[in-house]
Amino acid sequence: CQTLGAESGANCRAGVIRRGRDGTATVELRGANGAVRHVLFIKGQPAASDSAQPMTSSRQGDRVTVRFGSDERYDVPDALLTGG
């Protein structure tokens, strides 16, 4: 992950509440700088967050990268969403 004031590529802590095995889940991401972000995924795609900044995303293989502006980036593996 990358958060303001933390090194790029630093590890983030993550928690998840899954709603089935189709990739629908709420993920809590804690950046190295202490920032906390919640992202709702529907069928493996980010759909909403608690950020005031616009959310963008891209997929590469079995990982979704979620960005908020230029200061926050989180790489979320599908396994976290599906439990696989």
C-alpha positions as CSV (number, residue, x, y, z in Angstrom):
1,C,0.0,0.0,0.0
2,Q,1.0,3.6,-0.2
3,T,-0.4,6.3,2.1
4,L,0.6,9.9,2.8
5,G,3.8,10.1,4.9
6,A,4.6,6.3,4.5
7,E,7.0,4.6,2.2
8,S,5.7,3.3,-1.1
9,G,5.1,-0.4,-1.0
10,A,4.8,-0.5,2.8
11,N,2.6,-3.2,4.3
12,C,-0.9,-2.5,5.4
13,R,-3.0,-4.3,7.9
14,A,-6.4,-5.5,6.5
15,G,-9.6,-6.9,7.8
16,V,-12.6,-8.2,5.9
17,I,-16.2,-8.9,6.3
18,R,-17.3,-11.3,3.5
19,R,-20.8,-11.6,2.2
20,G,-20.7,-14.8,0.3
21,R,-17.9,-16.3,-1.9
22,D,-18.5,-14.1,-5.0
23,G,-16.1,-11.3,-3.9
24,T,-18.7,-9.1,-2.2
25,A,-17.0,-7.8,1.0
26,T,-16.1,-4.8,3.0
27,V,-12.4,-4.4,3.5
28,E,-10.8,-2.3,6.2
29,L,-7.3,-1.1,5.3
30,R,-4.9,0.4,7.8
31,G,-2.0,2.2,6.3
32,A,1.5,2.5,7.8
33,N,0.7,6.1,8.8
34,G,-2.3,5.0,10.8
35,A,-4.9,6.0,8.2
36,V,-8.0,3.8,8.0
37,R,-9.9,3.3,4.8
38,H,-13.1,1.2,4.2
39,V,-13.8,-0.1,0.7
40,L,-17.0,-2.0,-0.3
41,F,-16.3,-4.6,-3.1
42,I,-19.2,-6.0,-5.1
43,K,-18.3,-9.2,-7.0
44,G,-14.6,-8.4,-6.7
45,Q,-14.9,-4.8,-7.9
46,P,-14.6,-1.7,-5.7
47,A,-18.0,0.0,-5.5
48,A,-17.8,2.6,-2.6
49,S,-15.6,3.9,0.1
50,D,-15.5,6.2,3.1
51,S,-13.1,8.6,1.3
52,A,-14.1,12.1,0.2
53,Q,-11.7,11.7,-2.7
54,P,-12.8,10.0,-5.9
55,M,-11.9,6.3,-6.0
56,T,-10.3,4.7,-9.1
57,S,-9.3,1.1,-9.6
58,S,-7.6,-1.2,-12.0
59,R,-7.1,-5.0,-12.2
60,Q,-3.9,-6.9,-12.8
61,G,-4.4,-10.7,-12.6
62,D,-5.8,-11.7,-9.2
63,R,-5.3,-8.2,-7.6
64,V,-7.3,-5.0,-7.7
65,T,-5.4,-1.7,-7.1
66,V,-7.6,1.0,-5.5
67,R,-6.5,4.6,-5.6
68,F,-7.6,7.7,-3.8
69,G,-5.9,10.8,-5.4
70,S,-2.2,10.5,-5.7
71,D,-1.5,9.8,-2.0
72,E,-3.3,6.6,-1.3
73,R,-3.0,3.2,-3.1
74,Y,-4.0,-0.2,-1.9
75,D,-3.4,-3.6,-3.7
76,V,-6.2,-6.0,-2.7
77,P,-5.8,-9.7,-3.6
78,D,-8.9,-11.6,-4.7
79,A,-8.1,-14.2,-2.0
80,L,-8.8,-11.6,0.7
81,L,-12.3,-10.9,-0.8
82,T,-13.3,-14.6,-1.4
83,G,-11.4,-16.4,1.3
84,G,-9.6,-18.5,-1.2
